[in-house]
């Protein structure tokens, strides 16, 4: 009897999940991000000392890592690729690689000028969003060597521009994943097996959210896309904090 009841409950929950409205769920997630941003900012402002502020910064960094590496990007899986695609909602229409990256960043509450960045190449987008000191370029390097080097930077989510595409590179203890628009739609794949990663002659990696400078700007709602600091300046707080 108990097993039968459990089966019925699981079926009902499964039906509810499958019948959910992805667009409504995505919009709800965006509202949750706004709330979380406000809560984390308040926690930062309420911190009694620098040590407590760093705890909030680290918590924020982990939240952004989860947000870009899974929560937001998951909704984009399957969104068709088009060189001039500019959809602002996942799976509503087509997306270009740059559109995918900058729209997800905007939806994650990064204060960026989406329209301006859509006019840029992936390399220029990375340069606009982070300091030169946080950008690494690899040319004509074996894919296996490139993957090994990623662990030198540690776990996190990075921007990766390749010869033909652009996306998020997720590095953690489980391995390295590349999330990007492919000819079969936006996908998440093992970077060591990814054809774009393996065959690209030039790879440009941007450490975007791992720097304290970037995290503080996100907390405060400061605009990205202007002049980034020439170094990872963690001493200067975002203006609104």
Phi and psi in degrees as a GROMACS rama.xvg file:
@    title "Ramachandran Plot"
@    xaxis  label "Phi"
@    yaxis  label "Psi"
@TYPE xy
-64.1059  -40.0329  UNK-2
-64.1883  -39.596  UNK-3
-64.628  -41.7236  UNK-4
-64.6201  -41.8434  UNK-5
-62.3009  -40.7562  UNK-6
-62.1525  -42.5939  UNK-7
-63.3264  -44.7643  UNK-8
-61.0071  -43.8277  UNK-9
-64.0156  -38.7874  UNK-10
-64.637  -42.8375  UNK-11
-63.0873  -45.1163  UNK-12
-63.3694  -39.6023  UNK-13
-63.7109  -41.4991  UNK-14
-64.3649  -42.1293  UNK-15
-62.4107  -40.8229  UNK-16
-66.3721  -44.1432  UNK-17
-69.1389  -25.7671  UNK-18
-90.8975  1.94007  UNK-19
-64.4946  155.917  UNK-20
-93.4074  107.93  UNK-21
-56.6439  -38.177  UNK-22
-64.4253  -43.6196  UNK-23
-65.5125  -39.8615  UNK-24
-64.1279  -39.6084  UNK-25
-66.5277  -44.6916  UNK-26
-63.5019  -35.3588  UNK-27
-66.1503  -39.6026  UNK-28
-62.0506  -40.4735  UNK-29
-62.6962  -37.5472  UNK-30
-66.8855  -38.9516  UNK-31
-63.6824  -35.6694  UNK-32
-64.2556  -41.8367  UNK-33
-58.4259  -44.9077  UNK-34
-65.1046  -44.4221  UNK-35
-63.8957  -39.5222  UNK-36
-59.8395  -46.8543  UNK-37
-62.3659  -43.1445  UNK-38
-64.9806  -43.0967  UNK-39
-67.9647  -38.0058  UNK-40
-62.5276  -42.1662  UNK-41
-64.8089  -39.1983  UNK-42
-62.8755  -38.8766  UNK-43
-64.3096  -44.5515  UNK-44
-67.6369  -29.4804  UNK-45
-83.6667  -8.71714  UNK-46
-61.2717  136.761  UNK-47
-82.15  -21.1152  UNK-48
-153.681  176.011  UNK-49
-63.307  -34.7753  UNK-50
-62.2697  -43.4053  UNK-51
-68.0544  -34.8018  UNK-52
-62.5085  -41.0556  UNK-53
-64.5243  -33.5161  UNK-54
-62.527  -42.6699  UNK-55
-66.3147  -40.9921  UNK-56
-60.6259  -44.7471  UNK-57
-65.6655  -38.8459  UNK-58
-65.2124  -39.5374  UNK-59
-65.2796  -43.1347  UNK-60
-59.8598  -42.5419  UNK-61
-66.2735  -38.6938  UNK-62
-62.0524  -44.4094  UNK-63
-67.0106  -35.7358  UNK-64
-61.1523  -46.8746  UNK-65
-65.247  -37.6642  UNK-66
-64.3798  -50.2328  UNK-67
-77.8331  -34.246  UNK-68
-81.4177  -16.5009  UNK-69
-149.058  -59.2207  UNK-70
-56.7046  -50.294  UNK-71
-80.3652  -47.2334  UNK-72
-63.974  -29.0595  UNK-73
-56.5154  -38.8621  UNK-74
-65.0789  -21.7904  UNK-75
-87.3793  -8.96349  UNK-76
-57.4322  131.004  UNK-77
92.0466  -10.4767  UNK-78
-61.2131  124.138  UNK-79
-62.4664  148.003  UNK-80
-90.234  137.999  UNK-81
-151.624  140.098  UNK-82
-58.8032  -31.4349  UNK-83
-113.937  19.1884  UNK-84
-65.5348  134.248  UNK-85
-135.537  27.9515  UNK-86
-59.0289  141.762  UNK-87
-100.602  -5.02883  UNK-88
-125.021  136.513  UNK-89
-61.0192  135.732  UNK-90
63.4513  13.1214  UNK-91
-84.0178  -33.4078  UNK-92
-158.808  -152.494  UNK-93
-93.0028  158.799  UNK-94
-135.654  144.553  UNK-95
-89.9929  165.495  UNK-96
-58.3833  -45.0527  UNK-97
-65.2413  -41.4289  UNK-98
-60.5044  -42.3783  UNK-99
-57.9344  -50.5872  UNK-100
-65.3789  -50.5772  UNK-101
-71.9306  -30.0763  UNK-102
-72.009  -39.9769  UNK-103
-63.8634  -41.1755  UNK-104
-62.8292  -43.5116  UNK-105
-61.4707  -44.2981  UNK-106
-67.5235  -22.4004  UNK-107
-83.6895  9.62348  UNK-108
77.9728  19.6202  UNK-109
-78.431  127.281  UNK-110
-78.9263  88.5142  UNK-111
-124.358  157.935  UNK-112
-90.9543  91.0477  UNK-113
-57.2221  -47.0111  UNK-114
-62.0078  -38.8758  UNK-115
-68.3838  -42.2132  UNK-116
-68.8361  -26.7713  UNK-117
-65.0446  -18.5776  UNK-118
-86.9619  -4.36531  UNK-119
-100.825  160.892  UNK-120
-77.9463  160.761  UNK-121
-53.5389  -42.0507  UNK-122
-59.6812  -43.27  UNK-123
-69.2982  -32.2051  UNK-124
-62.4353  -46.547  UNK-125
-60.5088  -43.689  UNK-126
-65.0345  -30.9437  UNK-127
-75.0517  -25.4777  UNK-128
-99.8718  -16.3067  UNK-129
-147.266  167.002  UNK-130
-74.5672  153.137  UNK-131
-57.4318  -33.9167  UNK-132
-64.5288  -19.1466  UNK-133
-103.576  17.414  UNK-134
-118.841  133.028  UNK-135
-123.831  136.875  UNK-136
-116.324  134.849  UNK-137
-125.342  126.109  UNK-138
-123.315  133.343  UNK-139
51.1802  41.6519  UNK-140
-106.473  141.656  UNK-141
-58.6399  141.369  UNK-142
-58.5712  -41.5457  UNK-143
-62.6784  -39.6264  UNK-144
-65.8818  -41.4638  UNK-145
-61.0365  -45.7998  UNK-146
-61.2911  -42.1136  UNK-147
-62.2487  -38.5462  UNK-148
-65.9759  -27.5006  UNK-149
-59.3628  -35.0057  UNK-150
-69.9584  -13.726  UNK-151
-67.5013  -28.6013  UNK-152
-83.9918  -20.2552  UNK-153
90.8327  176.312  UNK-154
-65.2886  149.119  UNK-155
153.63  -174.17  UNK-156
-115.982  127.95  UNK-157
-123.279  158.698  UNK-158
-89.1184  132.08  UNK-159
-127.757  117.332  UNK-160
-103.604  127.737  UNK-161
-116.654  -179.347  UNK-162
-56.7681  -40.4721  UNK-163
-119.597  -4.98204  UNK-164
-154.361  -177.722  UNK-165
-153.805  138.952  UNK-166
-171.418  -164.669  UNK-167
-104.356  131.947  UNK-168
-106.32  121.342  UNK-169
-105.969  117.681  UNK-170
-113.92  125.08  UNK-171
-153.115  -174.728  UNK-172
-63.3199  -21.6705  UNK-173
-83.928  -11.46  UNK-174
137.665  -156.619  UNK-175
-128.3  125.983  UNK-176
-117.908  146.065  UNK-177
-118.649  123.63  UNK-178
-111.21  118.209  UNK-179
-161.039  161.598  UNK-180
-78.3816  120.837  UNK-181
-110.901  177.388  UNK-182
-64.1381  -17.6202  UNK-183
-101.607  14.25  UNK-184
102.736  172.029  UNK-185
-60.958  133.501  UNK-186
-143.066  163  UNK-187
-121.635  116.212  UNK-188
-137.934  160.79  UNK-189
-60.6928  120.505  UNK-190
-61.3241  -31.5477  UNK-191
-70.2487  -18.4058  UNK-192
-106.991  -6.44299  UNK-193
-70.1339  124.264  UNK-194
-61.7065  -45.6325  UNK-195
-58.8263  -40.9027  UNK-196
-67.6275  -43.0348  UNK-197
-70.8787  -36.7447  UNK-198
-97.5493  -8.06093  UNK-199
-67.5856  135.057  UNK-200
-78.0247  -37.6032  UNK-201
-119.884  133.472  UNK-202
-127.406  125.753  UNK-203
-117.787  120.742  UNK-204
-112.643  126.159  UNK-205
-113.284  122.672  UNK-206
-84.9045  95.1188  UNK-207
-94.2047  -53.252  UNK-208
-100.98  -0.601062  UNK-209
-80.5725  -17.956  UNK-210
-82.7684  143.763  UNK-211
-64.3185  -32.7262  UNK-212
-56.8824  -47.3219  UNK-213
-67.3594  -40.9077  UNK-214
-63.5462  -42.6525  UNK-215
-64.6039  -38.6626  UNK-216
-63.7382  -38.9131  UNK-217
-63.7542  -45.4806  UNK-218
-56.3897  -45.4396  UNK-219
-82.0348  -14.0211  UNK-220
78.7476  18.7532  UNK-221
-67.8761  150.472  UNK-222
-74.3438  136.502  UNK-223
-97.918  159.439  UNK-224
109.114  -7.33455  UNK-225
-89.3469  -146.112  UNK-226
-82.6159  117.589  UNK-227
-80.546  158.225  UNK-228
-65.232  152.469  UNK-229
-75.8045  -15.7144  UNK-230
-135.194  172.76  UNK-231
-75.9195  81.3546  UNK-232
-80.7872  98.8893  UNK-233
-93.1605  -4.03522  UNK-234
-83.1915  -26.5265  UNK-235
-96.6725  110.154  UNK-236
-71.0789  156.835  UNK-237
-59.5602  149.709  UNK-238
-61.1002  -32.9757  UNK-239
-87.6837  -5.60457  UNK-240
